[in-house]
């Protein structure tokens, strides 16, 4: 009898969770996804794991910067666009 009660509780809980997922707006999920314009990269020969500059993620032919804020503010580096 207890196993049937547990099964019914799990069944009711799964319906509640499914109902909550159906009510969620897809825009809520997309707005939480953040992809940076610049990535931390290796520019010098100081060490194998030494990441010392920031480069544009979409166009790697652009020059890299020492500070992330400089790279993020560069208007030549376009933001990443996701097509869902």
C-alpha positions in Angstrom: 0.0 0.0 0.0 2.9 2.4 0.8 4.5 1.8 -2.6 1.2 2.8 -4.3 1.0 6.0 -2.2 4.6 6.9 -3.1 3.9 6.2 -6.8 0.8 8.5 -6.7 2.8 11.3 -5.0 5.6 11.1 -7.6 3.0 11.1 -10.3 1.3 14.2 -9.0 4.6 16.0 -8.4 5.7 15.3 -12.0 2.5 16.8 -13.3 3.0 19.9 -11.3 6.6 20.2 -12.6 5.4 19.7 -16.2 2.8 22.4 -15.7 5.4 24.8 -14.4 7.6 24.1 -17.4 4.8 24.8 -19.9 4.0 28.1 -18.2 7.6 29.4 -18.5 8.3 31.9 -21.2 11.1 31.0 -23.6 12.4 34.5 -23.5 13.4 33.9 -19.8 15.8 31.2 -20.9 17.3 33.2 -23.8 17.9 36.3 -21.7 20.0 34.3 -19.1 22.5 33.1 -21.8 25.5 35.4 -21.9 28.3 34.9 -24.4 31.2 37.3 -24.0 32.6 39.3 -27.0 36.2 38.6 -26.0 38.1 35.5 -24.8 41.2 35.2 -22.6 44.0 34.2 -24.9 47.8 33.6 -24.9 49.8 36.3 -26.7 53.3 35.9 -25.3 55.8 33.1 -24.8 55.9 33.4 -21.0 54.4 30.0 -20.3 52.1 27.4 -21.7 49.2 28.3 -19.5 49.9 32.0 -19.3 46.8 33.9 -20.6 47.9 37.5 -20.8 45.6 39.2 -23.4 41.9 39.5 -24.6 41.0 38.8 -28.2 37.7 39.2 -30.1 35.9 35.9 -30.1 34.1 36.3 -33.5 37.0 37.8 -35.5 40.4 36.5 -34.4 42.2 38.6 -37.1 41.6 41.8 -35.0 44.4 42.9 -32.6 44.2 41.7 -29.0 44.1 43.9 -25.9 45.8 43.7 -22.5 42.6 44.6 -20.6 39.2 42.9 -21.0 37.4 46.3 -20.8 39.4 47.6 -23.8 38.4 44.6 -25.9 34.8 44.7 -24.9 34.5 48.4 -25.8 36.2 48.0 -29.2 33.5 48.6 -31.9 35.4 46.5 -34.4 34.6 43.4 -32.4 31.0 42.4 -33.2 28.8 40.7 -30.6 28.0 37.0 -30.9 24.5 36.4 -32.4 22.7 33.1 -31.6 20.1 31.8 -34.1 17.7 29.5 -32.3 
